[in-house]
Every structure is written in C-alpha cells, then in structure tokens.
Amino acid sequence: MTKVLIEGEEVPAIGQGTWRLGHDPKTRSAEVDALRYGIAQGLTLIDTAEMYADGGAEQVVGEAVRDVSETVFIVSKVWPNHASYDGVLHALQQSLNRLGRPYVDLYLLHWPSRHYPLVDTLNALVTAKRQGLARHIGVSNFPADLLEQALAITEGAISVNQVEYHLLNRRAEHRLLGYYPRVATMAYSPVKGLTALESDHPGRQVLQRLAETYQATPETVALAWLIAHPGVVAIPKAVHREHIDANRRALELTLTSADRAALDAAFPAVKEDIPLQAL
C-alpha cells in the first residue's frame, strides 16, 4: 500500500473526502456505512471541514469513526470567515464537538482569508498544535508565494497544502509539488472532469487503454498516476462500495514509467501557479 509521510507519520496515499456529505438526514446512515467500509479497506485518512453541510459532514465523520478499531487520521478545515486568532480556536473546538474527538490529526485554513491577517490565523493554528488540539497544521489553496509566507510565519510548522490537483489541472506541479519536501500535497477533486472528456480526447483514449491493461477503471488509473508523485495524498469522495473499491485499488496499482509518460503527454502540464483566491 502506498504511504505518504506527514511530519514523519505514515498515512495512506488515498483517503476519503466528505464534500456534500451530511446534507440529507435520509442518506446519513448510508454515508456513515460508506466511510466505515472505506476505513476497513485501509482508507483511514478522512478529510472534512466545518463548511461542509454547515458542520453536517463532521457529524457524519464523527459517527463513522466512533466505534471503529482502526486508527484513523482526521483532517478538518477552518473557513476564512472564522480566521481571526480567537475565531480559529473557537471554530476548532466546535469541529471537535461535532467530531466527538479531543483533537484532529490535521487542521487546515480552508482558503486564504481577505478578512483577517494571515499572521493571526497561523499563530492560532500554532497555538492549537501546541495545546494538543491539532497534531499537525497546514493550509489549503495556497500558491507558492503565500505558502512561503506561511512557512516563515510558523517557522516551518506547515505540513500540508491541500489544493485542486488532477490530470486536467496540473498547476500544483508548478512551484509547489516537490519544491517543499516537508510539505505534503493533498489533492482534492482528484478525478475531476474525466467522465466529461470528449470521445476523441487523447487522454480518454490513453486512460481507457491503461484501464483495460490493468483491469481497472479509468478513475483508478488517474489516482494511481496522481499518487505516483512523491508526497501526494488524494482524497476522492465515494459513497458506493464499488467506487471505494476502485479508489482502494489505486494504492496497489503501479504504473510503468511509459504509462505515466503517456498520461503526461495526453494531459500536458502548464507553467502556471494555482490562482490566489481569498475568501
């Protein structure tokens, strides 16, 4: 199973995302069951946020992990509107209450904030780590220049930058991926856009060929390509067992250098930074 180090701690390179979970009470039981099934398959890293369903996703996660015997790694995020020093610590405590846990394993600033100074937000994250409320801290949607500021302010305490990263959006490879060896990259929306590829798109043809070669789904191949990059964790969301199984398969699928080169050529990277968006 492919593993990634977060400050020396091993986590699976494929986790479970929870965006849009917790909205509908009618589907809550199925969502809890899906997360528990994923945990049993080794997908023990679960990503959530206070913003997802206004805390509903955190409640689903809390229920899902309550009685499991496996060690889980819980990630949550503070929304930029709550990114004052006191606001971060209050939001974190609210998240912990919903999760039913005394700490989170990783706590991130969800987006850069246009309301509060970055130094105040990051100082609060450092305080949360020092107080044992968050074992690791990080950021999300930070371009390289802002990540460098965050590392300087926290004296290198940032361990993760969560960004959109997939075959159709490879901006993370420009000045982020591999440039900060101690900062893992957590890829959200890791299979975005693949089902909408035109039939004559060269990438669709390469994915289909590799899927047939490895008796896997195109999404599994795309995830395997993603986590072949050092220091990358992908967090796809899945609520059906067959999709969870497909995600899990990527942890065992090793693409050849020729396979990766074919995908690189079919989905070319661009030399652009991820955009700076402050919310």
TORSE-482038 format. One record per residue (C-alpha): x, y, z. Coordinates in steps of 0.02 Angstrom, whole numbers, plus 50000, padded with zeros to 5 digits. Layout:
N
XYZ ...
# end
This chain:
279
500005000050000 500695017049950 501035028250101 501455046650120 502375054750265 501605069450358 502945075550477 503635057950486 501935049750511 501345037350380 499615039750305 498825030750157 499065039849992 497195038149958 495975044950086 494115048650090 493345065450050 491685071150126 491145086050020 489225086150009 489025073150146 487875077350290 486585087450194 485155074950197 484665065250355 483915051750242 485625047250173 486605048850335 486605030250376 487255025950202 488595039350216 489175032650384 489205014950316 490225020650164 491545028950272 491655013750385 491835002350234 493225013350168 494115012950336 494014993950336 494824994050163 496295004250229 495685021650179 495935027950355 496265046250314 494635056050310 494525074150253 493115085550309 492785103850351 491655114750456 490955122050294 490355105450225 488475105050257 488725118050394 489565105150504 488475090750448 489915081750365 490925082550525 489465074650618 489405060550491 491275057850511 491115058050700 489795044550694 490765034250568 492365033650671 491565032250842 491695013450865 492975008050735 494504998750796 495655005150659 496735020550689 496025034750586 496815051150531 495535065250532 495785081350434 494665096550456 494725114550400 494265131850465 493265143150349 494095160050309 492665169850390 493215162250556 495075165250529 495405177850668 496515171450808 495065168450927 493935163050784 495085148950732 495175141750907 493295143250930 492935135250761 494125121050801 493255117550966 491585117150876 492295104950749 492955093950889 491245093850970 490435088150808 491765075050778 491685068950958 493575069250973 494825078251086 495925083150938 496065082350749 497575074750666 497725088950541 496915106250543 496975117450390 496505135150341 495245131150203 495635146250092 496665162050114 495615174850206 495275192550148 494545196850317 495975193250437 497875194750436 498735178550389 499915180050537 498445179850660 497695164450579 499325154950576 499765159650754 498095152150806 498505136050712 500185135250800 499295137850967 498085123750925 499545112250890 500455117351049 498875114251152 498635096951077 497025101450987 497815098050817 499265086050794 499785093950630 499325110250544 499265116250365 498435126750233 497345124350080 497295133049911 498935142149942 500015146749792 501895145549812 502225163549867 500905162650003 501485145550059 503235152650082 502505166350192 501565153350294 503125142950319 504095158350376 502745163950498 502555146650576 504425142850573 504125127950460 502635120550553 501545119050396 501485100750349 500145100350212 499485111250071 497825104950005 497495110249826 496485105149674 497575093049577 497125080549442 497555076149263 496575090849194 497295103349319 499165101149348 499555118649412 500145111249577 501665104549485 502245122449451 503215128949603 502315118049730 502495099349705 504245094149755 504815111749797 504435110049982 504965092350034 504235093850210 502535099450145 501415085550081 500175089549942 498375084149973 497425083249808 495565086849811 494415083249662 495725070649603 494685063249460 493755079149412 493195080649232 493675063349174 491915057149139 491585072649032 493065070348915 492625070848731 492725054048645 494165060048535 495175067448679 496875058748677 496815057248866 495195047448860 495985035048743 497545033048850 496535030849009 495425017848927 496915008248860 497765007949030 496145003449117 495974988349003 497804983649028 497654983749218 495824978149226 495414993949322 494315009149299 494975024949216 494755033749383 495855020849469 497195023749338 497065042549362 497255040649550 498745029049528 499565042149416 499245055549547 499965046349696 501485040849596 502085058649628 503065059049792 502185066949939 500435066949862 498865061149952 497235060449852 495555062349938 494165056549820 492395055649885 491415039549864 489775033549939 489595017249842 490625001949882 491154998849703 491875016449694 492755014249862 493494997849799 494085006649640 494915020249744 495725007349856 496404998049705 497455013249659 498525010349815 499114993849740 499234999049557 500985003749500 501045011849329 502605009949224 503645025049176 502965022948999 501175023149065 501505039149162 502365047049012 500855043048902 499695051449027 500855066349045 500835068748856 498945066748842 498625078748986 500035091448970 500535102149119 500525121049110 501795132649190 500545142349292 500365144949479 498745139949561 497685155849571 497665166149730 495865166949789 495485174749958 493755171750030 
# end
